[in-house]
Amino acid sequence: MKRRTFIKGATLVGAAAAVGACVAPTPQVIEKIVEKPVEKIVEKPVEKIVEKPVEKIVEKPVEKIVEKVVTPTPVPGTLVVLHRREYFKDMETLFSGAVQKFIGTKPGWKLDISTIAAEATEDFVPKMAAAVRAGNPPDISYHIRMVQQLYFLQTIQAVDDAVAQAEKLYGAVTPLQKDLNFIEGHWVGIPYMVHGGGHFARKDFFQAKGIDITKTKTWDERRDACLAVSDPSKKLYGWGMTVNKSGDGLGVIMAVINCWGGSITDKDVSKVTFNTPQTVAAVEWLSDIYTNPKYKPMLPPGIETWTDSSNNEAYLAGSIAYTSNAASVYAKAKADKNPAFEGTVYLGNPVGPTGTVLRGAAGGQFNIYMGAKNVAMAKELALYMLQPDIFLPISLISAGLFLPSYAGYYEMPQVKEAFKADSNLEAMGKEAFGDYPGGSWPAKPNPFFDAVQAAAIMHDMMAATTTKQATPAAAVKQAHDRMEQIAKEMKLGEKK
């Protein structure tokens, strides 16, 4: 598909040269030949290097000079940082605390930090685009996904140097994180964490009914098990997944459609392919759960209006036996010593009629904005947040919510020990190396899917079928037509 050409004038500023440098001014290489030995130049205050440019030849090898010469520290200012609201609030506190600790090592620097919308259907992307246009963007943000749309709207700049440094230190970026953040030959996001999650079940509830939920592999088997475990008289409901407007709801809708062989576009994102018999069959199957009286006993009251936090609350309260969610629900259960933690088993995506096994986990990243005033310091912050002594305490307490985005981390003793101690955590970690990108499948993440996601087209489609305002076939056609309109506006399929 056609994407707008990335702004050529994006300035690439050097990132930290090593982990230790993240708590000191970030060095940049100046490939100039100097008169005095490099060691002596480095020992001098940085401002003196600035005052007297170095130009003459030295006696020592050039390669040693290139390794050690540094540039001046950025002039102190206010670093503006935005970070995603988390459903597990402890993670917000840990993230914010780490950023404040970083700024505390930077004399003269101030911090402006605040939270931003948690989901794509909220106003995060429009606000960032407006801020860039107004010439008042943040320096850096942490969010999950949405990179493609931010790039398409020309709001973020390349960060190749920072990612190169991170990969040098921690190994290759995990597959889906690369698909999300490496666009048209450039890194436009610095991968931060893999967002662990998937299907969680109260194995103890199912065992009480004589059901081994770990042996259920298909959507039909999971649905039937959820019905069997349900007991409304005891306020226990098996099926804890909504199709209402939410990140969790979108995940369920797209997983079912993809497992039935339906997709929003073809693999090359050259055309909309949504209105097919496979998609209609998937929507019929999913709609039946919410409209057929047979399945009413397994649906908790109000599920049709649930938000992203509703299933977390119901699961932790012990009123639902099965849900699809980010690892936040598991992390919260662990932190609170909730009985749900010991009773939970993590399950991979079930399969549909095609038999396709969909495995993968995307995550979150740091983005630096066009027009940002403190690019060098923003990159230094990102690299600081990736340091093992900063990242691992956050990751290990998150119980899967903040998994590493770099392959080398998975070889670290602390991570291996954590996986050995928790089979659910280990299973989520393995998902990080799968290739299922989520709802954009079979295409890689792309701005067209982000736009469809932001327009809540899938939720509107399911609302029409579950309230019986439209048949599944009619609702799928309506959704397809809306996608075609977006495709026209974005010039989908046109060659550059």
C-alpha positions as CSV (number, residue, x, y, z in Angstrom):
1,M,0.0,0.0,0.0
2,K,1.1,3.6,-0.4
3,R,2.5,5.3,2.6
4,R,3.5,9.0,2.7
5,T,7.2,9.5,2.3
6,F,8.9,9.9,5.6
7,I,10.1,13.4,6.3
8,K,13.6,13.5,4.9
9,G,14.9,16.1,7.2
10,A,14.4,14.2,10.4
11,T,17.6,14.8,12.4
12,L,19.2,11.7,13.8
13,V,21.0,12.4,17.1
14,G,23.4,10.0,18.7
15,A,22.2,7.8,21.6
16,A,24.2,6.4,24.5
17,A,27.4,4.6,23.7
18,A,27.0,2.0,26.5
19,V,24.8,1.1,29.4
20,G,26.9,2.9,31.9
21,A,26.7,6.1,29.9
22,C,23.0,6.3,30.4
23,V,23.6,7.9,33.7
24,A,26.1,10.3,32.4
25,P,26.0,12.6,29.3
26,T,25.5,10.6,26.1
27,P,28.6,10.6,23.9
28,Q,28.5,11.1,20.2
29,V,31.4,10.2,17.9
30,I,33.2,13.0,16.2
31,E,35.5,11.6,13.6
32,K,38.1,14.5,13.7
33,I,41.8,14.2,14.1
34,V,43.2,15.9,17.2
35,E,46.6,17.0,18.2
36,K,46.7,15.7,21.8
37,P,46.2,12.1,23.0
38,V,42.5,11.3,23.2
39,E,42.8,10.4,26.9
40,K,43.7,13.9,27.8
41,I,41.0,15.5,25.8
42,V,38.4,13.3,27.4
43,E,39.6,14.2,30.8
44,K,39.0,17.9,30.1
45,P,35.6,19.5,30.8
46,V,33.3,19.1,27.8
47,E,32.8,22.8,27.5
48,K,36.4,23.4,26.8
49,I,36.2,21.0,23.8
50,V,33.4,23.2,22.5
51,E,35.3,26.4,23.1
52,K,38.4,25.2,21.2
53,P,37.6,23.0,18.1
54,V,40.2,20.3,17.6
55,E,41.7,20.1,14.2
56,K,45.3,18.9,14.2
57,I,46.8,15.5,13.7
58,V,47.7,13.3,16.7
59,E,50.3,10.6,16.9
60,K,47.9,7.9,18.2
61,P,45.8,5.6,16.0
62,V,42.6,7.2,14.6
63,E,40.4,4.3,15.6
64,K,41.1,4.9,19.3
65,I,40.3,8.6,18.9
66,V,36.9,7.8,17.3
67,E,36.0,5.6,20.2
68,K,36.6,8.2,22.9
69,V,35.9,11.7,21.7
70,V,32.7,13.0,23.0
71,T,30.3,15.8,22.2
72,P,28.9,18.4,24.7
73,T,26.1,17.6,27.1
74,P,22.7,18.8,25.8
75,V,21.7,22.2,27.3
76,P,19.4,21.5,30.3
77,G,15.7,22.0,29.7
78,T,12.4,20.2,30.5
79,L,12.0,16.7,29.1
80,V,8.4,16.1,28.2
81,V,7.4,12.4,28.7
82,L,4.1,10.7,28.1
83,H,3.3,7.1,29.1
84,R,0.3,4.9,28.6
85,R,-2.3,4.4,31.4
86,E,-2.0,0.9,32.7
87,Y,-4.8,-1.3,34.0
88,F,-2.3,-2.6,36.6
89,K,-1.5,0.7,38.2
90,D,1.6,-0.5,40.0
91,M,3.3,-0.6,36.6
92,E,2.5,3.1,36.0
93,T,4.1,3.9,39.4
94,L,7.2,1.8,38.6
95,F,7.6,3.4,35.1
96,S,7.2,6.9,36.4
97,G,9.5,6.3,39.2
98,A,12.3,5.1,36.9
99,V,11.9,8.2,34.7
100,Q,12.1,10.5,37.7
101,K,15.2,8.6,38.9
102,F,16.8,9.2,35.4
103,I,16.1,12.9,35.5
104,G,17.5,13.0,39.0
105,T,20.9,12.2,37.5
106,K,20.8,15.1,35.1
107,P,21.7,18.4,36.8
108,G,19.6,21.3,35.7
109,W,17.0,19.1,33.9
110,K,13.3,19.2,34.8
111,L,10.6,16.6,34.0
112,D,7.1,17.0,32.7
113,I,5.5,13.6,32.8
114,S,1.9,12.5,32.4
115,T,-0.3,9.6,31.3
116,I,-2.1,9.2,28.0
117,A,-5.0,7.1,26.7
118,A,-4.7,3.4,27.1
119,E,-6.4,2.2,23.9
120,A,-6.4,2.8,20.1
121,T,-10.1,3.7,20.2
122,E,-9.3,6.7,22.4
123,D,-7.7,10.0,21.4
124,F,-4.0,9.3,21.6
125,V,-3.1,9.4,17.9
126,P,-5.2,12.5,17.0
127,K,-3.7,14.4,20.0
128,M,-0.2,13.6,19.0
129,A,-0.8,14.6,15.4
130,A,-2.3,17.9,16.6
131,A,0.6,18.6,18.9
132,V,3.1,18.1,16.1
133,R,1.2,20.3,13.8
134,A,1.0,23.0,16.5
135,G,4.7,22.8,17.0
136,N,4.3,21.7,20.6
137,P,5.0,17.9,20.7
138,P,6.2,15.9,23.6
139,D,9.8,14.7,23.4
140,I,9.0,11.0,23.9
141,S,6.1,8.7,24.6
142,Y,5.7,5.1,25.6
143,H,2.7,3.3,24.2
144,I,1.6,0.0,22.8
145,R,1.2,-0.4,19.0
146,M,-0.1,2.5,17.0
147,V,3.3,3.1,15.5
148,Q,2.1,2.6,11.9
149,Q,-0.5,5.3,12.2
150,L,1.8,7.7,13.9
151,Y,4.3,7.2,11.1
152,F,1.7,7.6,8.4
153,L,0.7,10.9,9.8
154,Q,4.3,12.0,9.9
155,T,4.4,12.6,13.7
156,I,7.4,10.5,14.7
157,Q,11.1,10.5,13.6
158,A,13.7,7.8,12.9
159,V,15.6,6.4,15.8
160,D,17.9,4.0,14.0
161,D,20.9,4.9,16.1
162,A,19.2,4.2,19.4
163,V,17.9,0.8,18.3
164,A,21.3,-0.1,16.9
165,Q,22.7,0.6,20.3
166,A,20.0,-1.4,22.1
167,E,20.4,-4.4,19.8
168,K,24.2,-4.3,20.3
169,L,23.7,-4.5,24.0
170,Y,20.7,-6.8,24.3
171,G,20.4,-8.8,21.1
172,A,17.9,-8.8,18.2
173,V,14.5,-7.3,18.6
174,T,11.7,-9.9,18.8
175,P,9.9,-10.6,15.5
176,L,6.6,-8.7,16.0
177,Q,8.3,-5.8,17.7
178,K,10.4,-5.4,14.5
179,D,7.4,-5.6,12.3
180,L,5.7,-2.9,14.3
181,N,8.6,-0.5,14.6
182,F,10.8,-1.0,11.5
183,I,9.1,0.8,8.6
184,E,10.4,1.5,5.1
185,G,14.0,0.9,6.1
186,H,14.0,2.9,9.3
187,W,13.4,2.2,13.0
188,V,10.7,4.7,14.0
189,G,10.1,3.2,17.4
190,I,12.5,2.0,20.1
191,P,11.1,-1.4,21.2
192,Y,10.6,-1.4,25.0
193,M,8.6,-4.3,26.1
194,V,6.5,-7.3,24.9
195,H,2.9,-7.1,26.1
196,G,2.3,-10.6,27.4
197,G,-1.2,-11.8,27.5
198,G,-3.7,-14.3,25.9
199,H,-6.3,-16.6,27.3
200,F,-6.5,-17.1,31.1
201,A,-8.7,-19.8,32.8
202,R,-9.5,-20.7,36.3
203,K,-8.3,-24.3,36.1
204,D,-9.6,-25.0,39.6
205,F,-13.2,-24.0,38.6
206,F,-13.0,-26.3,35.6
207,Q,-11.5,-29.1,37.5
208,A,-14.4,-29.0,40.0
209,K,-16.6,-29.8,37.0
210,G,-14.4,-32.6,35.8
211,I,-13.0,-30.5,32.9
212,D,-9.3,-30.3,32.0
213,I,-9.3,-26.9,30.3
214,T,-5.7,-27.3,29.1
215,K,-6.9,-30.0,26.8
216,T,-9.4,-27.8,25.0
217,K,-7.8,-26.7,21.7
218,T,-10.6,-25.3,19.6
219,W,-13.0,-22.3,19.9
220,D,-15.9,-24.8,20.1
221,E,-14.3,-26.7,22.9
222,R,-13.6,-23.6,24.9
223,R,-17.1,-22.3,24.4
224,D,-18.7,-25.6,25.5
225,A,-16.4,-25.8,28.5
226,C,-17.4,-22.3,29.6
227,L,-21.0,-23.3,29.4
228,A,-20.5,-26.4,31.4
229,V,-18.6,-24.6,34.2
230,S,-21.2,-21.9,34.6
231,D,-23.6,-21.7,37.5
232,P,-25.6,-18.4,37.6
233,S,-27.1,-19.4,41.0
234,K,-23.6,-19.1,42.4
235,K,-22.7,-16.1,40.3
236,L,-20.2,-18.0,38.3
237,Y,-20.1,-17.4,34.6
238,G,-17.8,-19.2,32.2
239,W,-17.4,-16.8,29.3
240,G,-15.7,-13.6,30.3
241,M,-15.1,-12.0,26.9
242,T,-16.9,-9.0,25.5
243,V,-17.2,-7.7,22.0
244,N,-17.9,-4.2,23.1
245,K,-15.6,-1.2,22.2
246,S,-12.3,-2.1,24.0
247,G,-8.9,-3.4,23.3
248,D,-9.8,-6.8,24.7
249,G,-13.0,-6.9,22.6
250,L,-11.2,-6.2,19.4
251,G,-8.7,-8.9,20.2
252,V,-11.5,-11.5,20.6
253,I,-13.3,-10.4,17.4
254,M,-10.2,-10.4,15.2
255,A,-8.9,-13.7,16.7
256,V,-12.1,-15.5,15.8
257,I,-12.3,-14.0,12.3
258,N,-8.7,-14.8,11.6
259,C,-9.1,-18.4,12.9
260,W,-12.0,-18.8,10.5
261,G,-9.8,-17.6,7.6
262,G,-11.2,-14.1,7.3
263,S,-9.0,-11.0,7.2
264,I,-9.3,-7.2,6.7
265,T,-6.8,-7.1,3.8
266,D,-4.6,-9.4,1.8
267,K,-1.1,-10.0,2.8
268,D,0.3,-7.1,0.7
269,V,-2.3,-4.6,2.0
270,S,-3.3,-3.9,-1.6
271,K,-7.0,-4.4,-1.2
272,V,-9.8,-4.9,1.4
273,T,-10.8,-8.6,1.7
274,F,-13.2,-8.5,4.6
275,N,-16.5,-9.5,3.1
276,T,-16.0,-13.2,2.5
277,P,-17.9,-16.4,3.5
278,Q,-15.2,-17.1,6.0
279,T,-15.7,-13.7,7.8
280,V,-19.5,-14.1,7.7
281,A,-19.2,-17.6,9.2
282,A,-16.9,-16.3,12.0
283,V,-19.3,-13.4,12.8
284,E,-22.2,-15.8,12.9
285,W,-20.4,-18.1,15.3
286,L,-19.4,-15.2,17.6
287,S,-22.8,-13.5,17.5
288,D,-24.5,-16.7,18.4
289,I,-22.8,-16.7,21.8
290,Y,-24.4,-13.4,22.7
291,T,-27.8,-14.0,21.1
292,N,-28.6,-17.7,21.6
293,P,-30.6,-18.4,24.8
294,K,-28.5,-21.6,25.1
295,Y,-25.4,-19.6,26.0
296,K,-27.1,-17.1,28.3
297,P,-26.1,-19.0,31.5
298,M,-22.4,-18.5,30.7
299,L,-22.6,-14.7,30.1
300,P,-22.1,-12.4,33.2
301,P,-24.7,-9.6,33.5
302,G,-23.8,-6.5,31.6
303,I,-21.1,-8.1,29.4
304,E,-22.4,-6.3,26.4
305,T,-21.3,-3.0,27.8
306,W,-18.0,-4.1,29.4
307,T,-14.9,-2.0,29.0
308,D,-11.2,-3.1,29.2
309,S,-11.2,-3.2,33.0
310,S,-14.5,-5.1,33.4
311,N,-13.2,-8.6,32.7
312,N,-10.2,-7.9,34.9
313,E,-12.5,-7.0,37.8
314,A,-14.8,-10.0,37.2
315,Y,-11.9,-12.4,36.9
316,L,-10.2,-11.2,40.1
317,A,-13.6,-11.4,41.9
318,G,-13.9,-15.0,40.9
319,S,-17.1,-14.5,39.0
320,I,-15.8,-15.6,35.6
321,A,-13.8,-18.7,34.7
322,Y,-12.3,-17.8,31.3
323,T,-11.2,-14.6,29.6
324,S,-8.8,-13.1,27.1
325,N,-6.7,-10.3,28.4
326,A,-3.3,-8.7,28.8
327,A,-1.2,-10.1,31.6
328,S,-2.4,-7.2,33.8
329,V,-5.0,-9.5,35.2
330,Y,-2.4,-12.1,36.1
331,A,0.0,-9.5,37.5
332,K,-2.7,-8.0,39.7
333,A,-3.7,-11.3,41.1
334,K,-0.1,-12.0,42.0
335,A,0.5,-8.6,43.6
336,D,-2.7,-8.9,45.7
337,K,-2.1,-12.5,46.6
338,N,-5.5,-13.2,45.1
339,P,-6.5,-16.9,45.0
340,A,-7.0,-16.4,41.2
341,F,-3.2,-16.4,40.8
342,E,-2.7,-20.0,42.0
343,G,-5.9,-21.1,40.2
344,T,-5.0,-19.6,36.8
345,V,-3.6,-21.4,33.8
346,Y,-2.4,-19.5,30.7
347,L,-3.7,-20.9,27.4
348,G,-2.7,-20.2,23.8
349,N,-5.2,-19.0,21.2
350,P,-7.7,-21.8,20.3
351,V,-8.0,-22.8,16.6
352,G,-10.9,-22.5,14.3
353,P,-12.1,-24.4,11.2
354,T,-8.9,-23.7,9.3
355,G,-6.8,-25.4,11.9
356,T,-4.3,-22.4,11.8
357,V,-2.4,-21.9,15.0
358,L,-1.9,-18.2,15.7
359,R,0.9,-17.4,18.1
360,G,2.6,-14.1,18.7
361,A,2.9,-11.1,21.0
362,A,3.5,-7.5,20.2
363,G,4.3,-4.8,22.7
364,G,5.2,-1.3,23.5
365,Q,7.8,1.2,22.3
366,F,9.3,4.6,22.8
367,N,8.5,7.1,20.0
368,I,10.3,10.5,19.5
369,Y,8.3,13.2,17.8
370,M,8.9,15.5,14.9
371,G,9.8,18.9,16.3
372,A,10.8,17.5,19.7
373,K,13.1,19.9,21.6
374,N,15.2,17.3,23.5
375,V,15.9,14.5,21.0
376,A,19.3,13.4,22.4
377,M,18.0,13.3,26.0
378,A,14.9,11.4,24.9
379,K,17.0,8.7,23.3
380,E,19.2,8.6,26.4
381,L,16.1,8.1,28.5
382,A,14.9,5.2,26.3
383,L,18.2,3.4,26.6
384,Y,18.3,4.0,30.3
385,M,14.9,2.4,30.6
386,L,16.2,-0.7,28.8
387,Q,19.1,-1.2,31.2
388,P,18.8,-4.6,33.0
389,D,19.0,-2.9,36.4
390,I,16.1,-0.7,35.5
391,F,14.0,-2.9,33.2
392,L,14.2,-6.3,35.1
393,P,12.7,-5.1,38.4
394,I,9.8,-3.7,36.4
395,S,9.5,-6.8,34.2
396,L,9.8,-9.4,36.9
397,I,7.1,-7.8,39.1
398,S,4.8,-7.5,36.1
399,A,4.1,-11.3,35.8
400,G,4.2,-11.1,32.0
401,L,2.9,-7.7,31.4
402,F,6.3,-6.2,30.6
403,L,8.3,-9.0,28.9
404,P,11.6,-8.2,27.2
405,S,11.7,-7.0,23.5
406,Y,15.3,-8.2,22.9
407,A,16.4,-11.8,22.5
408,G,19.4,-11.5,24.7
409,Y,17.3,-10.8,27.7
410,Y,15.7,-14.3,27.5
411,E,19.2,-15.7,28.1
412,M,19.8,-13.8,31.3
413,P,19.8,-15.9,34.5
414,Q,17.1,-13.8,36.2
415,V,14.7,-14.3,33.3
416,K,15.4,-18.0,33.1
417,E,14.9,-18.4,36.8
418,A,11.6,-16.5,36.7
419,F,10.3,-18.7,33.8
420,K,11.4,-21.9,35.6
421,A,9.4,-20.8,38.6
422,D,6.2,-19.9,36.7
423,S,5.0,-22.0,33.8
424,N,2.4,-19.4,32.8
425,L,5.1,-16.7,32.6
426,E,7.3,-19.0,30.5
427,A,4.4,-19.7,28.1
428,M,3.8,-16.0,27.6
429,G,7.5,-15.5,27.0
430,K,7.4,-18.0,24.2
431,E,4.6,-16.1,22.5
432,A,7.1,-13.2,22.0
433,F,8.8,-15.2,19.3
434,G,5.7,-16.0,17.3
435,D,4.7,-14.2,14.1
436,Y,0.9,-13.6,14.5
437,P,0.6,-9.8,14.4
438,G,-3.0,-9.7,15.6
439,G,-5.9,-8.3,13.6
440,S,-3.8,-7.1,10.6
441,W,-3.1,-10.8,9.8
442,P,-2.0,-12.1,7.2
443,A,-0.5,-8.6,6.6
444,K,2.1,-7.2,8.9
445,P,1.1,-4.3,11.1
446,N,0.2,-1.3,8.9
447,P,-1.4,2.1,9.1
448,F,-4.6,0.9,7.4
449,F,-5.4,-1.6,10.1
450,D,-4.6,1.1,12.7
451,A,-7.1,3.4,11.0
452,V,-9.8,0.6,10.9
453,Q,-9.1,-0.1,14.6
454,A,-9.4,3.5,15.6
455,A,-12.7,3.9,13.8
456,A,-14.2,1.0,15.9
457,I,-15.6,-0.6,12.8
458,M,-15.4,-4.1,14.2
459,H,-17.2,-3.2,17.4
460,D,-20.0,-1.4,15.5
461,M,-20.4,-4.6,13.4
462,M,-20.7,-6.8,16.4
463,A,-23.1,-4.3,18.1
464,A,-25.3,-4.6,15.0
465,T,-25.4,-8.4,15.1
466,T,-25.8,-8.9,18.9
467,T,-28.7,-6.4,19.0
468,K,-30.2,-8.0,15.9
469,Q,-30.2,-4.7,14.0
470,A,-28.5,-6.5,11.1
471,T,-27.7,-10.1,10.1
472,P,-24.1,-11.2,10.2
473,A,-23.9,-11.0,6.4
474,A,-25.3,-7.5,6.3
475,A,-23.1,-6.3,9.1
476,V,-20.0,-7.7,7.5
477,K,-20.9,-5.9,4.2
478,Q,-21.5,-2.6,6.1
479,A,-18.1,-3.0,7.8
480,H,-16.4,-3.8,4.5
481,D,-17.9,-0.7,2.9
482,R,-16.6,1.5,5.7
483,M,-13.2,0.0,5.3
484,E,-13.3,0.7,1.5
485,Q,-14.0,4.3,2.3
486,I,-10.9,4.5,4.5
487,A,-8.9,2.6,1.9
488,K,-9.9,5.2,-0.7
489,E,-8.9,8.1,1.6
490,M,-5.5,6.4,2.3
491,K,-5.0,5.5,-1.4
492,L,-4.7,1.8,-0.4
493,G,-3.0,-0.3,-3.1
494,E,-1.7,2.6,-5.1
495,K,1.9,2.4,-6.1
496,K,4.4,5.0,-5.0
